[in-house]
């Protein structure tokens, strides 16, 4: 027995048990259950307590049945009390061109140095596993139609059936086989020739072809990449999809692009004309000359103030119409950006910039004196704003009171040091004129006596007492 146990790498007790039983068949696991006689009562209490096993344990103990919680749980699993039977996952087989699956998943991505929530949308052809994915800041029926149109153009074909989850973006009611597609999405599918189908609630395996790639995008595409903007992110994601579609897949035994070559003849061709996807709005132009769309404001010519215009929002543009006439075309901004976009041709001079005021007569005369004075006037207008009338009048008075050459030299010296203070410039002029101008002659003794006799009054000595006529 020791040699047999060593050769089979089992215990000696196992060898003894087999020899004792006298046969080599593996016995079934049979274990005596001391609570098997209470099966009906446990099932009855389980329904009375609405599935609360702790209450079942308490009631059994009140009836004299001592059972532990873990033992009761094992007992219920063994006899199927309150346990949903497990079902093995099925394997779905798809013929070429039979089905494509579409779904979205919320992702948080660092874009432009800031982490922001995005909706990642994906479409997968079930036979070839070809994938197309893009990110959007919001997800509505407009973005859904834009995304599906871009996916069809990427594949240059489409499958006969589009399997979706029970999203309210595409559905207006019901679920699964009773799902009701919205009229807008129904018309979209009718134009391309396919139909929408929704899987049953909780049956995530039915859309596994599109569910699994979201995990791959989160853990293979986003890490190690930087995105300057949402447009840059989608451009890199598009290139990543092309690379993934050309990589071999072990489950397929081939590349998706190779399988796509087999599937493409069975796919639906694109219609002769693929119309651009747009959303239509009616907006009234406000008193500032803008139309509002998702917190963003787009300018229009002033002649349309107060009018109701038709706004068509596409993936990249916002086009504004007045009946059949195109009024303005703007680059579309992200919804919720709270931006004001003004085209250069919509900047009315009367609205955006005041007309320059004409120069005063004093300014015209001063500018004709010398280039240095003209430069000083420009500096004064920049400093004081407008026409700087008070400062220019001060300079004009200085030009009338002082010689022109001295004024020009003082202004040139002041500008050399970046000084435009007129009071300091006037002090410089007076310093230059000291001793050369305004010097009065000193009167002699005879002239003073002659002046006193001529007036008939004697020179009075100054006193500290105030004069009677002095107002002080």
MILUM-801831 format. One record per residue (C-alpha): residue number from 1; residue in one letter; x, y, z. Coordinates in nm, 2 decimals. Each point is the difference from the previous one (the first is absolute). Example, Ala and Ser with C-alpha at 12.3 -4.5 7.8 and 13.67 -1.06 7.14 Angstrom:
% MILUM-801831
    k  r       x       y       z
    1  A    1.23   -0.45    0.78
    2  S    0.14    0.34   -0.07
***
This chain:
% MILUM-801831
    k  r       x       y       z
    1  X    0.00    0.00    0.00
    2  X    0.29    0.23    0.07
    3  X    0.15   -0.07   -0.34
    4  X   -0.34    0.06   -0.18
    5  X   -0.05    0.33    0.19
    6  X    0.35    0.12   -0.09
    7  X   -0.05   -0.10   -0.37
    8  X   -0.34    0.18   -0.03
    9  X    0.10    0.29    0.23
   10  X   -0.30   -0.05    0.23
   11  X   -0.04   -0.09    0.36
   12  X    0.01   -0.35    0.15
   13  X   -0.35    0.05    0.14
   14  X   -0.14    0.06   -0.35
   15  X    0.16   -0.33   -0.11
   16  X   -0.14   -0.18    0.29
   17  X   -0.35    0.14   -0.06
   18  X    0.01   -0.11   -0.37
   19  X    0.11   -0.35    0.09
   20  X   -0.26   -0.02    0.27
   21  X   -0.29    0.10   -0.24
   22  X    0.13   -0.25   -0.26
   23  X   -0.06    0.22   -0.31
   24  X    0.18    0.29   -0.18
   25  X   -0.30    0.23   -0.06
   26  X    0.01    0.34    0.16
   27  X   -0.28    0.02    0.26
   28  X   -0.24    0.28   -0.02
   29  X    0.02    0.26    0.27
   30  X   -0.27   -0.10    0.25
   31  X   -0.03    0.18    0.33
   32  X   -0.26   -0.05    0.26
   33  X   -0.20    0.31    0.06
   34  X   -0.15    0.02    0.35
   35  X   -0.25    0.27   -0.11
   36  X   -0.14   -0.18   -0.30
   37  X   -0.32   -0.08    0.20
   38  X   -0.07    0.37    0.04
   39  X    0.02    0.08   -0.38
   40  X   -0.37    0.09   -0.04
   41  X    0.00    0.21    0.32
   42  X    0.31    0.19   -0.11
   43  X   -0.15    0.07   -0.34
   44  X   -0.32    0.12    0.16
   45  X    0.18    0.24    0.24
   46  X    0.22    0.13   -0.28
   47  X   -0.30    0.13   -0.18
   48  X   -0.17    0.13    0.31
   49  X    0.32    0.20    0.10
   50  X    0.03    0.13   -0.36
   51  X    0.35   -0.15   -0.05
   52  X    0.15    0.13    0.33
   53  X    0.20   -0.30    0.11
   54  X    0.08    0.15    0.34
   55  X   -0.37    0.00    0.09
   56  X   -0.02   -0.36   -0.13
   57  X    0.28   -0.09    0.24
   58  X   -0.18    0.17    0.29
   59  X   -0.33   -0.16   -0.07
   60  X    0.16   -0.35   -0.03
   61  X    0.17    0.05    0.34
   62  X   -0.33    0.10    0.15
   63  X   -0.14   -0.33   -0.12
   64  X    0.29   -0.19    0.15
   65  X    0.21   -0.05   -0.32
   66  X    0.36    0.13    0.07
   67  X    0.15    0.09   -0.33
   68  X    0.27    0.25   -0.09
   69  X   -0.03    0.27   -0.26
   70  X    0.28   -0.14   -0.22
   71  X   -0.15   -0.34    0.03
   72  X   -0.34    0.13   -0.11
   73  X    0.16    0.18   -0.29
   74  X    0.17   -0.32   -0.12
   75  X   -0.33   -0.19    0.05
   76  X   -0.19    0.25   -0.21
   77  X    0.26   -0.02   -0.28
   78  X   -0.01   -0.38    0.00
   79  X   -0.37   -0.03   -0.03
   80  X   -0.06    0.31   -0.21
   81  X   -0.20    0.21    0.25
   82  X    0.01    0.36   -0.11
   83  X    0.28   -0.06   -0.24
   84  X   -0.02    0.09   -0.37
   85  X    0.14   -0.29   -0.20
   86  X    0.31    0.09   -0.19
   87  X    0.00   -0.02   -0.38
   88  X    0.31   -0.04   -0.21
   89  X    0.08    0.29   -0.23
   90  X   -0.11   -0.07   -0.35
   91  X    0.21    0.04   -0.31
   92  X   -0.14    0.23   -0.27
   93  X    0.09   -0.07   -0.36
   94  X   -0.04    0.27   -0.26
   95  X    0.00   -0.03   -0.37
   96  X    0.19    0.26   -0.21
   97  X   -0.20    0.32   -0.02
   98  X   -0.27   -0.12    0.24
   99  X    0.06    0.23    0.30
  100  X    0.19    0.29    0.14
  101  X   -0.01    0.11    0.37
  102  X    0.00    0.35    0.13
  103  X    0.03    0.13    0.36
  104  X    0.15    0.28    0.21
  105  X    0.21    0.01    0.32
  106  X    0.09    0.29    0.23
  107  X    0.37    0.07    0.02
  108  X    0.20    0.26    0.19
  109  X    0.29    0.12   -0.21
  110  X    0.27    0.27    0.05
  111  X   -0.05    0.25   -0.29
  112  X    0.20    0.32   -0.02
  113  X    0.14   -0.06    0.35
  114  X   -0.34   -0.04    0.16
  115  X   -0.19   -0.32    0.08
  116  X   -0.35    0.01   -0.14
  117  X   -0.28   -0.25   -0.05
  118  X   -0.07   -0.12   -0.35
  119  X   -0.23   -0.25   -0.17
  120  X    0.19   -0.25   -0.21
  121  X   -0.22   -0.14   -0.29
  122  X    0.10   -0.32   -0.18
  123  X   -0.13   -0.21   -0.30
  124  X    0.13   -0.35   -0.06
  125  X   -0.08   -0.23   -0.30
  126  X   -0.07   -0.33    0.16
  127  X    0.14   -0.23   -0.26
  128  X    0.33    0.17   -0.08
  129  X    0.04    0.19    0.34
  130  X    0.08    0.32   -0.18
  131  X   -0.03    0.29    0.25
  132  X   -0.06    0.37   -0.02
  133  X   -0.01    0.23    0.31
  134  X   -0.02    0.37    0.08
  135  X   -0.04    0.22    0.32
  136  X   -0.26    0.27    0.05
  137  X   -0.06    0.25    0.29
  138  X   -0.37   -0.08    0.00
  139  X   -0.22   -0.27   -0.15
  140  X   -0.33    0.07   -0.17
  141  X   -0.18   -0.11   -0.31
  142  X    0.19    0.26   -0.20
  143  X    0.34   -0.14    0.11
  144  X   -0.13   -0.36   -0.06
  145  X   -0.10    0.08   -0.36
  146  X    0.33    0.18   -0.06
  147  X    0.20   -0.29    0.15
  148  X   -0.19   -0.28   -0.20
  149  X    0.04    0.20   -0.32
  150  X    0.38    0.03    0.06
  151  X    0.02   -0.37    0.08
  152  X   -0.18   -0.10   -0.32
  153  X    0.23    0.22   -0.20
  154  X    0.30   -0.15    0.18
  155  X   -0.11   -0.36   -0.09
  156  X   -0.14    0.12   -0.34
  157  X   -0.28   -0.24    0.07
  158  X   -0.23   -0.11    0.29
  159  X   -0.17   -0.32    0.13
  160  X   -0.37   -0.08   -0.03
  161  X   -0.07    0.02    0.37
  162  X    0.13    0.23    0.28
  163  X   -0.02   -0.16    0.34
  164  X   -0.02    0.26    0.28
  165  X   -0.07    0.01    0.37
  166  X   -0.33    0.15    0.13
  167  X    0.13    0.36   -0.01
  168  X   -0.25    0.28    0.00
  169  X    0.21    0.18   -0.26
  170  X   -0.13   -0.24   -0.27
  171  X   -0.31   -0.13    0.17
  172  X   -0.31    0.18    0.11
  173  X   -0.15   -0.29    0.20
  174  X    0.00   -0.37    0.07
  175  X    0.30   -0.23    0.01
  176  X    0.13   -0.31   -0.18
  177  X   -0.24   -0.14   -0.25
  178  X   -0.26    0.26    0.10
  179  X    0.23    0.30   -0.05
  180  X   -0.14    0.30   -0.19
  181  X    0.25    0.19   -0.21
  182  X   -0.03    0.38   -0.01
  183  X   -0.14    0.13   -0.33
  184  X    0.32    0.21   -0.06
  185  X    0.23   -0.31    0.03
  186  X   -0.25   -0.21   -0.19
  187  X    0.02    0.24   -0.29
  188  X    0.38    0.00    0.02
  189  X    0.01   -0.38   -0.01
  190  X   -0.25   -0.01   -0.29
  191  X    0.22    0.23   -0.21
  192  X    0.30   -0.23    0.04
  193  X   -0.20   -0.32   -0.04
  194  X    0.07   -0.17    0.34
  195  X   -0.21   -0.05    0.31
  196  X    0.05    0.04    0.38
  197  X   -0.05   -0.29    0.24
  198  X    0.03    0.02    0.38
  199  X    0.11   -0.30    0.22
  200  X   -0.19   -0.10    0.31
  201  X    0.07    0.17    0.33
  202  X    0.30   -0.15    0.19
  203  X    0.11   -0.20   -0.30
  204  X    0.34    0.17   -0.04
  205  X    0.15   -0.30   -0.17
  206  X   -0.22    0.07   -0.30
  207  X    0.21    0.32   -0.07
  208  X    0.33   -0.14    0.10
  209  X    0.16    0.08   -0.33
  210  X   -0.02    0.37    0.08
  211  X    0.02   -0.01    0.38
  212  X    0.34   -0.16    0.02
  213  X    0.19    0.26   -0.21
  214  X   -0.09    0.28    0.25
  215  X    0.23   -0.17    0.26
  216  X    0.27   -0.02   -0.27
  217  X   -0.04    0.37   -0.09
  218  X    0.03    0.10    0.37
  219  X    0.31   -0.21    0.07
  220  X    0.18    0.01   -0.34
  221  X   -0.08    0.33   -0.17
  222  X   -0.03    0.27    0.27
  223  X    0.31   -0.09    0.21
  224  X    0.33    0.16   -0.11
  225  X   -0.17    0.24   -0.25
  226  X   -0.06    0.37    0.03
  227  X   -0.28    0.19   -0.17
  228  X    0.01    0.37   -0.06
  229  X   -0.37    0.02   -0.09
  230  X   -0.30   -0.22   -0.06
  231  X    0.07    0.03   -0.37
  232  X    0.35   -0.13    0.05
  233  X   -0.13   -0.29    0.22
  234  X   -0.24   -0.11   -0.27
  235  X    0.27    0.02   -0.27
  236  X    0.23   -0.23    0.21
  237  X   -0.29   -0.23    0.08
  238  X   -0.08   -0.04   -0.37
  239  X    0.36   -0.09   -0.08
  240  X   -0.01   -0.25    0.29
  241  X   -0.30   -0.16   -0.14
  242  X    0.17   -0.05   -0.34
  243  X    0.30   -0.16    0.18
  244  X   -0.22   -0.23    0.21
  245  X   -0.20   -0.11   -0.31
  246  X    0.33   -0.11   -0.16
  247  X    0.13   -0.20    0.30
  248  X   -0.04   -0.38    0.01
  249  X   -0.27   -0.13    0.25
  250  X    0.06   -0.34    0.16
  251  X   -0.38   -0.06    0.03
  252  X   -0.04    0.06   -0.37
  253  X    0.32   -0.16   -0.13
  254  X    0.03    0.30   -0.23
  255  X    0.01    0.38   -0.02
  256  X   -0.34    0.18    0.01
  257  X    0.10    0.17   -0.32
  258  X    0.04   -0.34   -0.17
  259  X   -0.34   -0.12    0.13
  260  X   -0.15    0.33   -0.11
  261  X    0.11   -0.07   -0.36
  262  X   -0.22   -0.32    0.02
  263  X   -0.29    0.18    0.17
  264  X   -0.02    0.31   -0.22
  265  X   -0.19   -0.16   -0.29
  266  X   -0.28   -0.10    0.24
  267  X   -0.02    0.35    0.16
  268  X   -0.25    0.27   -0.11
  269  X    0.16    0.26   -0.23
  270  X   -0.02    0.37    0.08
  271  X   -0.29    0.19   -0.16
  272  X    0.07    0.21   -0.30
  273  X   -0.02    0.31    0.21
  274  X    0.10    0.03    0.36
  275  X   -0.16    0.32    0.13
  276  X    0.19    0.21    0.26
  277  X   -0.14   -0.05    0.35
  278  X   -0.13    0.32    0.16
  279  X   -0.24    0.11    0.28
  280  X   -0.25    0.27   -0.08
  281  X   -0.08    0.29    0.24
  282  X   -0.20    0.32   -0.02
  283  X    0.18    0.29    0.19
  284  X   -0.07    0.37    0.04
  285  X    0.28    0.24   -0.04
  286  X    0.06    0.20    0.32
  287  X    0.06    0.37    0.03
  288  X    0.38   -0.05   -0.02
  289  X   -0.02   -0.18   -0.33
  290  X    0.05   -0.37    0.12
  291  X   -0.19   -0.32   -0.01
  292  X    0.03   -0.24    0.30
  293  X    0.06   -0.37   -0.03
  294  X    0.09   -0.21    0.30
  295  X    0.15    0.30    0.20
  296  X    0.21    0.11   -0.30
  297  X   -0.08    0.32   -0.20
  298  X    0.06    0.03   -0.37
  299  X    0.00    0.34   -0.17
  300  X   -0.22    0.10   -0.30
  301  X   -0.02    0.33   -0.20
  302  X   -0.17    0.29    0.18
  303  X   -0.28    0.01   -0.26
  304  X   -0.15   -0.32    0.15
  305  X   -0.05    0.14    0.36
  306  X   -0.32   -0.13    0.15
  307  X   -0.07   -0.24   -0.29
  308  X   -0.06   -0.38    0.04
  309  X    0.26   -0.19   -0.20
  310  X    0.06   -0.37   -0.08
  311  X    0.31   -0.15    0.16
  312  X    0.14   -0.33   -0.13
  313  X    0.25   -0.17    0.23
  314  X    0.24   -0.25   -0.17
  315  X    0.30   -0.18    0.14
  316  X    0.24    0.28   -0.08
  317  X   -0.20    0.30   -0.09
  318  X   -0.30    0.22    0.10
  319  X   -0.18    0.13   -0.31
  320  X   -0.26    0.28    0.04
  321  X   -0.27    0.05   -0.26
  322  X   -0.27    0.25   -0.07
  323  X   -0.23   -0.20   -0.21
  324  X    0.21   -0.14   -0.30
  325  X    0.27    0.27    0.05
  326  X    0.32   -0.08    0.19
  327  X    0.06    0.27    0.26
  328  X    0.32   -0.12    0.19
  329  X    0.22   -0.31    0.04
  330  X    0.19   -0.06    0.33
  331  X    0.23   -0.27    0.12
  332  X   -0.20   -0.21    0.25
  333  X    0.11    0.03    0.36
  334  X   -0.05   -0.26    0.27
  335  X   -0.34    0.02    0.17
  336  X    0.03    0.17    0.34
  337  X    0.32    0.19   -0.08
  338  X   -0.17    0.34    0.06
  339  X    0.19    0.17   -0.28
  340  X   -0.08    0.30   -0.22
  341  X    0.10   -0.04   -0.36
  342  X    0.01    0.31   -0.22
  343  X    0.10    0.00   -0.37
  344  X    0.22    0.29   -0.12
  345  X   -0.27    0.11   -0.25
  346  X   -0.25    0.03    0.28
  347  X    0.20    0.25    0.20
  348  X   -0.19    0.32   -0.07
  349  X    0.21    0.32    0.05
  350  X   -0.29    0.17    0.18
  351  X   -0.03   -0.30    0.23
  352  X    0.36   -0.10    0.07
  353  X    0.21    0.32   -0.04
  354  X   -0.06    0.37    0.05
  355  X    0.10    0.23   -0.28
  356  X    0.32    0.21    0.07
  357  X   -0.07    0.35    0.12
  358  X    0.13    0.29   -0.21
  359  X    0.30    0.20    0.14
  360  X   -0.06    0.33    0.17
  361  X    0.13    0.33   -0.16
  362  X    0.27    0.02    0.28
  363  X    0.12   -0.35   -0.09
  364  X    0.03    0.08   -0.37
  365  X    0.20    0.31    0.08
  366  X    0.23   -0.18    0.24
  367  X    0.07   -0.28   -0.24
  368  X    0.12    0.25   -0.26
  369  X    0.27    0.13    0.24
  370  X    0.24   -0.29    0.01
  371  X    0.01   -0.38   -0.02
  372  X    0.10   -0.03    0.37
  373  X   -0.32    0.19    0.10
  374  X   -0.21   -0.23   -0.23
  375  X    0.15   -0.31    0.17
  376  X   -0.08    0.15    0.34
  377  X   -0.36    0.05   -0.10
  378  X   -0.02   -0.37   -0.10
  379  X    0.13   -0.10    0.34
  380  X   -0.24    0.22    0.18
  381  X   -0.30   -0.14   -0.20
  382  X    0.11   -0.36    0.10
  383  X    0.05    0.10    0.36
  384  X   -0.33    0.19    0.05
  385  X   -0.22   -0.16   -0.27
  386  X   -0.22    0.17   -0.25
  387  X    0.12    0.33   -0.12
  388  X    0.17    0.10    0.33
  389  X   -0.14    0.35   -0.03
  390  X    0.11    0.12    0.34
  391  X    0.36   -0.10   -0.05
  392  X    0.02    0.13   -0.35
  393  X   -0.14    0.34    0.11
  394  X    0.27    0.01    0.27
  395  X    0.26   -0.06   -0.26
  396  X   -0.15    0.26   -0.23
  397  X    0.02    0.26    0.28
  398  X    0.37   -0.09    0.05
  399  X    0.06    0.05   -0.37
  400  X   -0.15    0.34    0.01
  401  X    0.19    0.11    0.31
  402  X    0.35   -0.13   -0.07
  403  X    0.24    0.01   -0.31
  404  X   -0.06   -0.28   -0.25
  405  X    0.37   -0.11   -0.01
  406  X    0.02   -0.03    0.38
  407  X   -0.33   -0.19    0.01
  408  X    0.11   -0.24   -0.27
  409  X    0.34   -0.07    0.17
  410  X   -0.17   -0.07    0.34
  411  X   -0.25   -0.24   -0.17
  412  X    0.27   -0.18   -0.18
  413  X    0.20   -0.05    0.33
  414  X   -0.31   -0.11    0.18
  415  X   -0.08   -0.26   -0.27
  416  X    0.35   -0.14    0.02
  417  X   -0.07   -0.11    0.36
  418  X   -0.36   -0.10   -0.07
  419  X   -0.15    0.29    0.19
  420  X   -0.33    0.16   -0.10
  421  X   -0.10    0.19    0.32
  422  X   -0.07    0.36   -0.13
  423  X    0.07    0.16    0.34
  424  X    0.35   -0.15    0.01
  425  X    0.05    0.10   -0.37
  426  X   -0.10    0.36    0.09
  427  X    0.24    0.00    0.29
  428  X    0.28   -0.10   -0.24
  429  X   -0.10    0.29   -0.23
  430  X    0.01    0.25    0.28
  431  X    0.34   -0.13    0.11
  432  X    0.13    0.06   -0.35
  433  X   -0.14    0.35   -0.01
  434  X    0.13    0.11    0.34
  435  X    0.25    0.29   -0.05
  436  X   -0.09    0.06   -0.37
  437  X   -0.36    0.11    0.01
  438  X   -0.24    0.19    0.23
  439  X    0.30    0.20    0.16
  440  X   -0.13    0.35    0.13
  441  X    0.24    0.30    0.05
  442  X    0.08    0.12    0.36
  443  X   -0.13    0.36    0.06
  444  X    0.26    0.27    0.13
  445  X   -0.04    0.23    0.30
  446  X   -0.08    0.31   -0.21
  447  X   -0.27   -0.18   -0.19
  448  X   -0.16   -0.12    0.33
  449  X    0.00    0.36    0.14
  450  X   -0.14    0.14   -0.33
  451  X   -0.28   -0.26    0.02
  452  X   -0.08    0.10    0.36
  453  X   -0.02    0.38   -0.08
  454  X   -0.20   -0.06   -0.31
  455  X   -0.27   -0.18    0.20
  456  X    0.00    0.26    0.27
  457  X    0.03   -0.25    0.28
  458  X    0.29   -0.07    0.23
  459  X    0.14   -0.34    0.04
  460  X   -0.17   -0.18    0.28
  461  X    0.19   -0.23    0.23
  462  X   -0.15   -0.34    0.02
  463  X   -0.20   -0.08    0.32
  464  X   -0.13   -0.31    0.14
  465  X   -0.35    0.15    0.05
  466  X   -0.25   -0.09   -0.27
  467  X   -0.14    0.27   -0.22
  468  X   -0.36    0.10    0.05
  469  X   -0.09   -0.10   -0.37
  470  X    0.19   -0.33    0.03
  471  X   -0.27   -0.28   -0.01
  472  X    0.23   -0.21    0.22
***
